[in-house]
Amino acid sequence: MSDKAASQFLIRIRGALNYAAIAALLTSGTALAAEKLVVMGHRVHQDVATKGQGGDITAVWRAANNAEIEWITLGIDPLRERLFRELSLGETAVNVGFILNAQATPKIAKLFTPLNDYLAKAPIANFSGISPPMVKSMTFDGKIYAIPLRHATQGLHFNEAYFKERGIDHPPKTVEQLIDYAKRLTYVQPDGNRVSGLVLGAYSHQIALLGAMGGSFITSDLKFGGPDKAIVAYYQTIRELFVAGVLPKAMPTFDQNTPLEWMMQGRAAMVIYPMARNAQMNDPKLSKFAGRVKTVAVPAAAGSGQAFAPGIFEAWAVGIPLNTKNKDLAWSLIRHLSAPQSTVSMAVNGNGPVRLAAYDDARLQESLPYASEERNALINGEPAIPGFDNAPKASDIWKENFEAVMLGLMTPADAAADLRKRVTALLR
């Protein structure tokens, strides 16, 4: 066979193979131009959207859009690092990213696509029903950069068995009563188990107690909270509880998960912690007190005119990277996940619903024994620290002063004055 004939033969063979491949695609059930979205978040985000009694919320959207979702899931810190790296590239394959409100500083938020035009052209159903404080935490200079989809709001968890042992028959109705209970619930059991009356872990748990006592750290309009009198009283209480052994001596070494472990092990009687962890505290496979840990909203101070303290929350929101493609399809998915019915279905799957109306749904009330309490906490919800460029430094200062007071390295008055001075400088 000549070189020319061989070349023509190869061309015919390639043509036949290409035609066969195209024909196979057309005659099979596989879509030729199926689209794919890459979503980066925590594993819990994928699970609540795709698993549980509420069903796979993404199934209807995927069928309607002939699209598939590729989930990239990472732990909280690795997720932040990877997502921020993707946002800084010239272009990223990530179409949708989850970000915590505490991480959404103006500089970082502005690496996401502003969503105001999308909300105007293809609005989210009943968008006003999504928690306004959570939306505000993702809004800078009038532009919304991400849509809240999940929250963790602090509540008061208490061991009902220990309450009964100490002759306490109802949860605290004021923060003053909470502190009194904490003292009464600090004791050594006959078997030698030492029970701490109250445990606080992360700064958000600590700030929740400050809010219950009538103080605040940083307001939503980026002012130092105070008043100084409330912060001094709070610091005095922390020092007294630590000296008395109510707050455990090991508390300075606690990480985010330690309070949960202490409640499940029976080493603590009460803890201020995200309300959704009620499920783990009552899991027979994990907890020694399954079925005995109850969860309520943190009570407010006596005479405050409020029954419940502001619900200190951390919220996950979902946005579209500024440097990605296929933004319209990404918005379509966000819009679907944010719809009222999706909110309820994901809540049944274990998500913290960002819509107050979701708590009125019978399915949610049946699946969450603390649903009404979480709703009460969220009515006046606010972030532990609002998003601003110096927010990480502010949280570090908070932790430094809290521990200094607890350990007796600073007086409450000095710590309060130092907190105001250093944090106010960051807010300028």
C-alpha positions as CSV (number, residue, x, y, z in Angstrom):
1,M,0.0,0.0,0.0
2,S,1.4,3.4,-1.0
3,D,1.9,6.2,1.6
4,K,-1.0,8.1,0.1
5,A,-3.4,5.2,0.2
6,A,-2.3,4.4,3.8
7,S,-3.0,8.0,4.8
8,Q,-6.5,8.0,3.2
9,F,-7.2,4.6,5.0
10,L,-6.3,6.1,8.4
11,I,-8.5,9.1,7.8
12,R,-11.5,6.9,7.0
13,I,-10.9,4.8,10.1
14,R,-10.7,7.8,12.4
15,G,-13.8,9.2,10.8
16,A,-15.7,6.0,11.4
17,L,-14.5,5.8,15.0
18,N,-15.5,9.4,15.7
19,Y,-19.0,8.8,14.1
20,A,-19.4,5.6,16.2
21,A,-18.5,7.5,19.4
22,I,-21.0,10.3,18.7
23,A,-23.7,7.8,17.7
24,A,-23.1,5.9,21.0
25,L,-23.6,9.0,23.0
26,L,-26.7,10.0,21.1
27,T,-28.3,6.6,21.4
28,S,-27.5,6.1,25.1
29,G,-29.1,7.9,28.0
30,T,-25.9,9.9,28.6
31,A,-26.3,13.6,27.9
32,L,-23.7,14.9,25.5
33,A,-23.2,18.2,27.2
34,A,-24.0,17.4,30.9
35,E,-22.7,20.2,33.1
36,K,-20.9,19.9,36.3
37,L,-20.6,22.2,39.3
38,V,-17.7,21.9,41.7
39,V,-18.8,22.7,45.3
40,M,-16.3,23.1,48.0
41,G,-17.4,22.8,51.6
42,H,-17.3,20.7,54.8
43,R,-18.6,17.1,54.7
44,V,-21.6,18.2,56.8
45,H,-22.7,20.5,54.0
46,Q,-22.8,17.6,51.5
47,D,-24.5,15.3,54.0
48,V,-27.3,17.6,55.0
49,A,-28.0,18.4,51.3
50,T,-28.0,14.7,50.1
51,K,-28.7,12.4,53.0
52,G,-31.3,11.8,55.7
53,Q,-35.0,11.7,56.3
54,G,-35.4,15.0,54.3
55,G,-34.0,13.2,51.2
56,D,-31.5,14.3,48.6
57,I,-32.3,18.0,48.1
58,T,-30.0,18.3,45.1
59,A,-31.8,15.5,43.1
60,V,-34.6,17.6,41.6
61,W,-32.2,20.4,40.7
62,R,-29.7,18.0,39.1
63,A,-32.4,16.4,36.9
64,A,-33.9,19.8,36.0
65,N,-30.6,21.2,34.9
66,N,-29.0,18.1,33.5
67,A,-26.1,18.7,35.8
68,E,-24.0,16.9,38.3
69,I,-22.3,18.1,41.5
70,E,-18.7,17.3,42.4
71,W,-18.3,17.8,46.1
72,I,-14.8,18.7,47.5
73,T,-15.1,18.4,51.3
74,L,-12.5,19.3,53.9
75,G,-12.2,20.1,57.6
76,I,-12.8,23.6,58.8
77,D,-9.2,24.9,58.8
78,P,-8.1,23.0,55.6
79,L,-11.3,24.2,53.9
80,R,-10.5,27.8,54.7
81,E,-6.9,27.5,53.5
82,R,-7.8,25.7,50.2
83,L,-10.8,27.9,49.4
84,F,-8.8,31.1,50.0
85,R,-6.1,29.8,47.8
86,E,-8.6,29.0,45.1
87,L,-10.1,32.5,45.4
88,S,-6.6,34.1,44.8
89,L,-5.9,32.3,41.6
90,G,-6.4,33.8,38.1
91,E,-9.2,31.3,37.6
92,T,-10.6,28.5,39.7
93,A,-12.6,25.4,38.9
94,V,-14.6,25.8,42.1
95,N,-18.0,27.1,41.2
96,V,-19.6,27.3,44.7
97,G,-17.8,27.8,48.0
98,F,-18.9,27.7,51.7
99,I,-17.5,30.2,54.1
100,L,-18.0,30.9,57.8
101,N,-19.2,34.4,58.7
102,A,-16.2,34.7,61.1
103,Q,-13.9,34.2,58.1
104,A,-15.8,36.6,55.8
105,T,-13.7,39.7,56.3
106,P,-14.3,42.4,53.6
107,K,-11.1,41.5,51.8
108,I,-12.0,37.9,51.6
109,A,-15.7,38.4,50.9
110,K,-14.9,40.6,47.9
111,L,-13.2,37.7,46.2
112,F,-16.7,36.3,45.8
113,T,-19.2,37.5,43.2
114,P,-21.7,40.2,44.4
115,L,-25.1,38.6,44.4
116,N,-27.4,41.6,44.3
117,D,-28.0,41.5,40.6
118,Y,-28.8,37.8,40.8
119,L,-31.2,38.4,43.6
120,A,-32.9,41.0,41.4
121,K,-33.1,38.9,38.3
122,A,-33.8,35.5,39.8
123,P,-34.7,36.0,43.4
124,I,-34.6,33.5,46.2
125,A,-38.1,32.7,47.3
126,N,-39.0,34.7,50.4
127,F,-35.5,35.9,50.8
128,S,-36.5,38.2,53.6
129,G,-37.3,35.1,55.6
130,I,-33.6,34.3,55.9
131,S,-32.1,35.6,59.2
132,P,-31.3,39.3,58.6
133,P,-28.4,39.3,61.0
134,M,-26.8,36.4,59.1
135,V,-27.4,38.1,55.8
136,K,-25.8,41.2,57.2
137,S,-22.8,39.3,58.2
138,M,-22.2,38.5,54.5
139,T,-22.9,42.1,53.3
140,F,-20.2,44.8,52.8
141,D,-20.7,48.2,51.3
142,G,-24.3,47.3,50.4
143,K,-23.3,44.2,48.4
144,I,-24.3,40.6,49.4
145,Y,-21.4,38.2,48.7
146,A,-22.8,34.9,50.1
147,I,-26.2,33.5,51.1
148,P,-26.4,32.0,54.7
149,L,-27.3,28.3,54.5
150,R,-26.4,26.8,57.9
151,H,-26.0,28.1,61.5
152,A,-24.6,26.9,64.8
153,T,-26.2,28.9,67.6
154,Q,-25.1,28.6,71.2
155,G,-27.5,27.2,73.7
156,L,-27.4,25.8,77.2
157,H,-27.1,22.0,77.5
158,F,-27.7,20.4,80.9
159,N,-27.5,17.0,82.4
160,E,-31.0,16.2,83.7
161,A,-29.7,13.3,85.9
162,Y,-27.3,15.7,87.7
163,F,-30.1,18.2,88.2
164,K,-32.1,15.6,89.9
165,E,-29.2,14.5,92.1
166,R,-28.7,18.1,93.3
167,G,-32.4,18.7,93.8
168,I,-32.9,21.0,90.8
169,D,-36.2,20.5,89.0
170,H,-36.2,23.0,86.1
171,P,-33.7,24.7,83.8
172,P,-32.5,28.2,84.8
173,K,-34.8,31.0,84.0
174,T,-32.3,33.8,84.4
175,V,-28.5,34.0,83.9
176,E,-28.2,34.7,87.6
177,Q,-29.9,31.4,88.3
178,L,-27.7,29.7,85.8
179,I,-24.6,30.8,87.7
180,D,-26.2,29.7,91.0
181,Y,-26.9,26.3,89.5
182,A,-23.4,26.0,88.2
183,K,-22.1,26.4,91.8
184,R,-24.6,23.8,93.1
185,L,-23.7,21.4,90.4
186,T,-20.0,21.4,91.1
187,Y,-19.4,18.4,93.3
188,V,-17.7,15.0,93.7
189,Q,-19.9,11.9,93.3
190,P,-19.6,8.9,95.5
191,D,-17.6,7.1,92.9
192,G,-15.0,9.9,92.8
193,N,-16.2,11.5,89.6
194,R,-15.6,15.3,89.9
195,V,-18.4,17.2,88.2
196,S,-17.9,20.8,86.9
197,G,-21.0,22.8,87.1
198,L,-20.3,24.8,83.9
199,V,-18.0,24.5,81.0
200,L,-17.1,27.0,78.3
201,G,-14.9,26.3,75.3
202,A,-14.4,28.5,72.3
203,Y,-14.6,32.3,72.4
204,S,-18.1,32.2,71.0
205,H,-19.3,30.2,74.0
206,Q,-17.7,32.7,76.3
207,I,-19.2,35.7,74.5
208,A,-22.7,34.0,74.7
209,L,-22.4,34.2,78.5
210,L,-21.3,37.8,78.3
211,G,-24.4,38.6,76.2
212,A,-26.6,36.9,78.8
213,M,-25.2,39.1,81.5
214,G,-26.0,42.3,79.6
215,G,-22.7,43.0,77.9
216,S,-21.4,42.6,74.3
217,F,-18.0,42.5,72.7
218,I,-18.3,44.1,69.3
219,T,-21.6,45.4,67.9
220,S,-22.8,44.7,64.4
221,D,-22.0,48.3,63.4
222,L,-18.4,47.7,64.4
223,K,-18.3,49.6,67.7
224,F,-16.8,48.3,71.0
225,G,-19.7,46.8,72.9
226,G,-19.5,47.1,76.6
227,P,-20.7,48.7,78.8
228,D,-17.5,48.5,80.8
229,K,-19.5,47.8,84.0
230,A,-21.0,44.7,82.4
231,I,-17.7,43.4,81.2
232,V,-16.0,44.0,84.6
233,A,-18.9,42.1,86.3
234,Y,-18.5,39.3,83.7
235,Y,-14.8,39.0,84.3
236,Q,-15.4,39.0,88.1
237,T,-17.8,36.1,87.6
238,I,-15.4,34.2,85.5
239,R,-12.6,34.5,88.0
240,E,-14.8,33.5,90.9
241,L,-16.1,30.5,89.1
242,F,-12.6,29.4,88.2
243,V,-11.3,29.8,91.7
244,A,-14.3,27.9,93.1
245,G,-13.6,25.0,90.7
246,V,-16.9,25.5,88.9
247,L,-15.0,26.2,85.7
248,P,-12.5,23.3,85.5
249,K,-8.9,24.0,86.1
250,A,-8.1,22.4,82.7
251,M,-10.3,24.9,80.8
252,P,-7.3,27.0,79.5
253,T,-6.3,23.9,77.5
254,F,-9.7,23.2,76.0
255,D,-10.2,23.1,72.3
256,Q,-13.5,23.4,70.4
257,N,-14.5,19.8,71.0
258,T,-13.6,19.4,74.7
259,P,-16.9,20.7,76.2
260,L,-18.8,18.2,74.1
261,E,-16.6,15.4,75.4
262,W,-17.0,16.4,79.0
263,M,-20.8,16.4,78.7
264,M,-20.8,13.0,77.1
265,Q,-18.4,11.6,79.7
266,G,-20.4,13.1,82.6
267,R,-17.6,15.4,83.7
268,A,-19.7,18.6,83.3
269,A,-23.3,19.3,84.3
270,M,-23.9,22.3,82.0
271,V,-22.2,23.7,78.9
272,I,-22.8,26.6,76.6
273,Y,-22.3,25.0,73.2
274,P,-23.9,24.9,69.7
275,M,-27.5,23.6,70.1
276,A,-27.2,21.1,67.3
277,R,-24.8,19.0,69.3
278,N,-27.7,17.8,71.4
279,A,-27.9,14.8,69.0
280,Q,-24.3,13.7,69.9
281,M,-24.8,14.3,73.6
282,N,-27.8,11.9,73.5
283,D,-26.3,9.3,71.2
284,P,-26.1,6.0,73.0
285,K,-23.0,5.1,71.1
286,L,-21.2,8.2,72.2
287,S,-22.7,9.4,75.5
288,K,-23.0,8.0,78.9
289,F,-26.1,10.1,79.4
290,A,-28.1,9.4,76.3
291,G,-31.6,10.8,76.6
292,R,-30.7,12.8,79.7
293,V,-29.1,15.9,78.2
294,K,-31.6,18.7,77.5
295,T,-31.1,21.9,75.5
296,V,-32.6,25.3,76.1
297,A,-31.9,28.9,75.0
298,V,-29.4,30.7,77.2
299,P,-31.6,32.8,79.6
300,A,-31.2,36.5,79.9
301,A,-30.4,38.6,83.0
302,A,-33.1,39.3,85.5
303,G,-34.7,42.7,85.0
304,S,-33.5,42.9,81.3
305,G,-37.1,42.6,80.0
306,Q,-36.0,39.6,77.9
307,A,-36.6,36.0,78.5
308,F,-33.7,34.8,76.3
309,A,-30.2,36.1,75.7
310,P,-29.1,37.0,72.2
311,G,-28.4,33.8,70.3
312,I,-24.7,34.0,69.5
313,F,-24.3,32.2,66.2
314,E,-21.7,31.2,63.6
315,A,-23.1,30.8,60.1
316,W,-22.0,29.1,57.0
317,A,-22.8,30.9,53.8
318,V,-22.5,29.9,50.2
319,G,-21.1,32.1,47.4
320,I,-19.7,32.1,43.9
321,P,-16.0,32.8,43.5
322,L,-15.3,35.9,41.4
323,N,-12.7,34.0,39.4
324,T,-14.9,31.1,38.3
325,K,-17.1,30.3,35.3
326,N,-20.6,29.0,34.9
327,K,-21.9,31.5,37.5
328,D,-25.5,31.4,36.3
329,L,-25.7,27.6,37.0
330,A,-24.0,28.2,40.3
331,W,-26.6,30.8,41.3
332,S,-29.3,28.3,40.2
333,L,-28.0,25.8,42.8
334,I,-27.7,28.4,45.5
335,R,-31.2,29.6,44.8
336,H,-32.5,26.0,45.0
337,L,-30.7,25.2,48.3
338,S,-31.9,28.5,49.8
339,A,-35.6,28.0,49.1
340,P,-38.0,27.6,52.1
341,Q,-38.8,23.9,51.4
342,S,-35.1,23.1,50.9
343,T,-34.3,24.8,54.2
344,V,-36.8,22.5,56.0
345,S,-35.7,19.4,54.3
346,M,-32.0,20.1,55.1
347,A,-32.9,20.9,58.7
348,V,-34.6,17.5,59.0
349,N,-31.3,16.1,57.7
350,G,-29.5,17.8,60.6
351,N,-28.8,21.3,59.2
352,G,-29.2,24.5,61.3
353,P,-32.0,26.3,59.4
354,V,-31.4,29.9,58.7
355,R,-35.2,30.7,58.4
356,L,-37.2,31.2,61.6
357,A,-40.3,29.9,59.8
358,A,-38.6,26.5,59.4
359,Y,-39.1,25.9,63.1
360,D,-42.9,26.0,62.6
361,D,-42.7,22.9,60.4
362,A,-44.1,19.8,62.1
363,R,-41.4,17.6,60.6
364,L,-38.7,19.7,62.2
365,Q,-40.5,19.9,65.5
366,E,-40.7,16.2,65.6
367,S,-37.0,15.6,64.7
368,L,-35.5,18.3,67.0
369,P,-36.6,18.2,70.6
370,Y,-35.1,21.7,71.1
371,A,-36.6,23.3,68.0
372,S,-38.6,25.9,69.9
373,E,-35.7,26.8,72.1
374,E,-33.4,27.3,69.1
375,R,-36.0,29.5,67.5
376,N,-36.1,31.6,70.7
377,A,-32.4,32.0,70.7
378,L,-32.3,33.1,67.0
379,I,-35.0,35.7,67.3
380,N,-32.3,38.2,68.6
381,G,-29.4,36.3,67.1
382,E,-26.0,38.0,66.5
383,P,-22.5,36.9,65.5
384,A,-19.9,36.3,68.1
385,I,-17.7,38.8,66.2
386,P,-18.9,40.7,63.1
387,G,-16.8,40.3,60.0
388,F,-14.1,43.0,59.5
389,D,-10.5,42.8,58.4
390,N,-9.1,42.8,62.0
391,A,-11.6,40.2,63.3
392,P,-9.0,37.5,63.8
393,K,-6.9,39.9,65.9
394,A,-9.9,40.9,67.9
395,S,-10.7,37.2,68.7
396,D,-7.1,36.7,69.8
397,I,-7.3,39.7,72.1
398,W,-10.6,38.4,73.6
399,K,-9.0,35.0,74.3
400,E,-5.9,36.5,75.8
401,N,-7.8,38.7,78.3
402,F,-10.4,36.0,79.1
403,E,-7.6,33.6,80.1
404,A,-5.6,36.3,81.9
405,V,-8.6,37.1,84.1
406,M,-9.5,33.5,84.7
407,L,-5.9,32.6,85.8
408,G,-5.6,35.8,87.9
409,L,-3.0,37.4,85.8
410,M,-5.1,40.5,85.3
411,T,-7.8,42.1,87.5
412,P,-11.3,42.3,86.0
413,A,-11.1,46.1,85.8
414,D,-7.7,46.1,84.2
415,A,-8.7,43.4,81.7
416,A,-11.9,45.3,80.7
417,A,-9.9,48.6,80.2
418,D,-7.3,46.8,78.2
419,L,-9.9,45.0,76.1
420,R,-11.6,48.3,75.2
421,K,-8.3,50.0,74.4
422,R,-6.9,47.3,72.1
423,V,-10.1,46.4,70.3
424,T,-11.1,50.0,69.7
425,A,-7.8,50.5,68.0
426,L,-8.6,47.7,65.6
427,L,-12.0,49.2,64.8
428,R,-10.7,52.5,63.5
